[in-house]
Amino acid sequence: MSYHILHITKAGSYISIDRGLLFCEIKATGECYKLPIADIKAVIICTPAAAFSNNAIAALLKNNVVIQHCDRLFQPIGWSVPLARIVKTKVFKNQIQQNEEFTQKLWKKIVKQKALNQAAVLDFIGDNSHNLYNLINKPLMNEANIAKQYWHDYFFYLSEPMKREHRNAQSFENACLNYGYAILKTIIYRSILIHGLLPNLGIHHTSNYKTTPLVYDLTEPFRAFIDLYLFYFSKNYSLEFENEEIQEWIKYIPNCLKDYRVKYKDNSYKIVDLIDIYVEETANAFSDFDTEKMLLPDIKEQYLYKDTQKNREYEE
């Protein structure tokens, strides 16, 4: 079974369901696309002029598909998510317990892998002078110092020097990063619900009213993947707030999540499937208060599946 992140980008799209298939009809052009609901992992609504039948929404949520809604600037503003139907009692109780020793150990492991992936991104883009590994290996790793140097070097190699903009991004680069991170959060949110974790109880980020801190916590190690894909994207496209460039980035990101794979335990997984394994193993870690067997996504183990296939065909 394949998993798709479906992006609705064309105005006048109408989404309906019939016999297990999702139909997307473009009224202005008469185009119609269809896809088995069982193959869909998330639906991203990138146009204000899209409409769903109630049956389509119900069918998507019943199949644990997360629907993400974006505004006119392609910024995410909300999710439609299914009711959590899978509750693992032990995981549920242990997460509520908020074992401080366990959560601190888990967070240190997550944030260290995030920093290692950021250092690897700088390696990939040709920054041979950074000292992130030295900062990571200090007895008391300072995440803020690592982030400061990382973004300084990253944006220097990507384009003109700039600061990281988390909200209401004014630069195309930051808008692309925020959009890519939002897709990651959508996939992680879905997996959290499926594997019986509570998105409202975080490991590190503070739990506030109507927030999902666990989604933000578990997204951290995967952010560097989006950073690297934006660097690759910049080699072929101008990074400007033009509608054409935005549309290309919207199409580019899900292809990366599908075409790039990561080696793990003698197997390889698409990024979207690796996220599911990662969240499942996080739930297992909560079950036993043990992080030893938990997966941490290593960007150095990534490779482009299409290139591998081409090499195999050439060798044959």
N, C-alpha and C positions, 0 to 999 in steps of 0.2 A: 504494500500500500504506500502511495506517495502522499506527502502532505504539502498543501499549498497555503501561502499567505495571499489572499485575494485582495487586490487593490481596486476600488471603484473610483475612477478618476474622471469619467466623462459625464458632463451635465445631461440631465434627462434620463439617467439610468433607472430602470425599474427592475427590482429583484423579486423573483417569485420562486415557488417550489412545485415540482411535479414528479411523482414516482421516484423519489430519492435523488433527483437532480436539481441543482440550483441553476436558475435561468437568469441571465442579466440581459435585458433588452434595452437598446439605445434607441429611444423613440425618434430622434431627429434623423438618424441614418438608416434605421430599420435593421441594424446589426443585432445579432442575438448570440450570446455565448452560454455554454452550459458546462457544468462540472459536478461530479458526484459529491454530495454533502459529506460523505464518509472520508473524502480526501482533503477536506478543508480544515486548516488549523486555526486560522483567524481571518476576519474580513476587516479591511481598513477603508473607511469611507473618507475619500479625499475631495469630495465635491459637495457643495451645499444642496445641489439639485439632484438628489437621489431619493428614491422611495422604495419601501419594502412592503410586501404583503405581510399580514400578521402570521400567516402560516409559515412564511419563510423565516421570520424571526424566531418563531417557536421551534422550528425544525433545527435551526442553527444552534440555539441554546440547548436543545435536547441532546445534541451531539457534541456538547462541550466546546463549541466554537465561541471565541470571544470576538465581539464586534467593537471596533474602536472608531470613535467619531472625531473628525478634525474640523477646524474652522477654515475660513477663507485663506488664511496664511499657512495652511497645512500643519498647524499646530494641534496636537491632540487635546481634546477638551473633556473626554469622558469615555467610559466603557459600558457596553451591555454585556453582562456576564450571567452564566447559568447559576441557579441555586446549587450550593455545594451538596452533592448527594452522597459523596464518599467520605465518611468520617472514621478515621482510625483512632479508636478510643485511647490507646496508649500515647500516641503522638499528640492527640488533642490535649490530654491531661499534662503531659510533660512540657508542651509549649506554653500552656497557661501558667505552669509552675514557675517559669522564668528562672531556671537554675543559672545563677550568675557565673559560676565557674565554667560551666559548659558554654554559655553564650559568649563569654569573653574569648574562650579558646576558639570557638567557631568563627567569630568575627576576625580574630587575628589571622586565621588561616585564609579567610575570604579576601581580606584587604591586602595580604601579602601577595596572593596570586594576582590580584588586580594590578599591583605595582610591578610584578614580574612581567605581566602581559604588556604593560605600558612601556617598560624598558625594552621588551622585544620589538614593539612597534618602532621605537627609535632606531633599533638595529636594522630593521627591515628597510626603513626609509633612508638609511645611510648616515645616521648621526653617530660617528665613531668617538665623539669627545664627551658624551654625557656620562655622568657619574651616578646614575640611578641605582646601579647594583651596589655601589658602596653605601648609599643611603638606606637601601633595603636591608643590608646585612648588619646595620648598626644594632646594638643591643636593644635600644628603644627606637623603633622605626617611627619616623614622623611623617604621617601621610600628607599633611599640609605642605611640607617642604618638597616632598616628591612630586605632588601635583603641580606646585608652582614651577619647578624646573621642567617637568614634562610638557606642560602647555606652552611654556616659553619656547622650548625646542621644537615641539610639534608644529606650532603655527609658523615658526620661522621657516621650516622646510616646506610647509604646505603653501604658504603665500606670504603676505605682509604680516609683520608682528601684530598680534591682537590679543585680547583677553577672552577667556572662556565666558560665554553668555548662557546662563542656564535657562532664563525665561525671557520671552519677548525679544528674541535674538534679532539684532539689526544687521548682522553679517550673514551672507549666504552660507559660509562654512559652519557657523554655529547653528543655523537653522537646520542644516543637513544633519549635523550630529544629534540635535534634539529629536528630529524625526526618526532617525535610526534607533536611538535609545528607546523611543516610545514603542517601536515595533518589538524590541526585545522585551519590554515590560509587559506588552500584551501577551506574548507567548509565555512568559514566566508566570503571569497572573493565572492564565489558563491552567498551567501545570500545578500551581499551588492549590487551586481548588480541587483538581482531580486527585491529588495525592494526600488530601486530608489535612493540609496545613491551614492556619488562619492568617490571611493576608494582613489583618489589622494588628497583629502582634509582631513587632520587628525584633531583629537581633541587635542592631545598633541604632538605627534611626528611631526617633521618638514616635510613640503612638499618640496621635491626636484624633479628634473627632473627624470622621469621614475620610481617613487617610489609610493608605495601604503600605506601611513602612517595610514589611517583609518583601514586597515586590522590589522596592528600591535596594534593599540589602542584597538580595540574590542576583540583581542585575549587575552589580559591580564588576565581577571578573570578566563579563562579556563585553563591557563597554569598549575595550581596546580593539575588539574585532571591528566595530563600526568605525573607529578612528582609522584603522588600517584600510578599510574599504573606501573611505573618503579620500585617502591619499591616492589609492589606485584610480579612483574616479577622476581625480584632478588631472591625471595624466592625459585624459582623453576629452575632457569637457572644461569649458571656462566656468569658473566659480562665480556666477553672477545671478542676481535675482531676476532671471528671465523665466517666463513660463515654460519654455522648452527645456531649460536646464533643470528646473524643479521636477518636471515630468520624467526626465531621464533618470534623476536620482531616485524618484519614487519607484521606477521599474528596476533600477539597478540593485537596490538593497535586497529585495526578496530573492533575486537571482543569486546573490552572494550567499545568502543563508541556505540556499538549495545546492549551489555548485561547489562550495567549499566544504571540506570534510575535516574532521579532527580524529586522530588515532587515539584510542582508549581501550585498554585491556585486550590487545591483539585484534581489535576490530576498528572500523572507521564509521563515523556517523556524520550525517548532515548536521549543521549547526542547530537547526530547529529540533532535531531529534536528540541531540546532545543536551540541550536545555532540559528536555523532559527527564532524561536520565539523571542529570544534575539535581533537579528539584526532588525527584524520587529518593535519591540517596541522602539528600538533606532531611527529608522526612524520616528516613531510616535512622539517621544520626540522632534525631530528636527522640526516637523510640527507645534507644539504648544509652542516650547521653554519650555517644561515642562518635568522634569525627574521623577516626583512622581510615575507614573504608569509603569515605565520602569523595566523590569525584570533584576535582577542581580543573576547569577548562584551561588548557595550556595552549596559547596561541602558537607556540613554536612547533606544535604537533599538527598544525594545519597544513593542508595542501589542496590544490585546485583539482577537483575530480575530473574535469573535462581534459585538462592537460595530461593527467595520468592515462585516461582512456585513449588519447591520441598517441601517446608513447607506446601503449600496448598494441594498438593497431599497426603502428610502424614496425614494431619488433616482429609481429606475426607476418 
